[in-house]
């Protein structure tokens, strides 16, 4: 099933390390600016809207 993993940018190294540990060295994930915990619902919605093109692209391209 197609999916898109999204993390915040400060966890990119961790995300890459986890993917490599699972044997998925070329695993594609998306990163958004950190932090998100202090954002209002409206601000978080805006960030999500901004990421939609990237999410769609990843879903269409897949994990080649």
N, C-alpha and C positions, 0 to 999 in steps of 0.2 A: 504494500500500500504506500503510495507516495506520501512523503511528509517533509517538513522543513524544520530543522532544529534552529532555535534562536537563543543566543546567549548575549550577555553584555560584554563589551570590548575588553574589560579587565580580565575576563576569563578565557580569552582566546588561547593562551598557552595551555591552560588546563584542558580545554576542549580538544585541542590538538593532541595532547598527551593521552587523553582517554581514548580518542579514536585510534591512535597508534597502538595502544595497549590491547584494543579489541581487534587489531589486525586490519584496520580500515585507514591506512595511511593517507588515502586521498579523499577521505570523507569531507563533504562540503556542508558547512553550517554558516549561518548568518550571525552577524554581531551588530548590536545597537549600542549607542552610547550609555555608559554607566554614570551615575546610578539610576535606577528606576523606582526604587522603594519610596522616594520622597516626592514623586510626581503626582499631580492631581489626576483624576480619572480622565479629564479632558486632555491633559498633556500626554498621558500614556496612549490615549486613542489617536492623537496626532502622530506620535512616533510609529504606532502600528500602521496607520494609513501611509506614512512615508515609506514603510518597508514593503508594502504590497507588491510593487513591481519586482523587487528582489525575490520575494517568496514565490511569486508566479513563475519567474524565470527558473528558479531552482526546482520547482515542481515539474515544470515542462522538460527541463534538461535532465533531471534525475541525477543519480550518483554514479556517473560513468566511471 
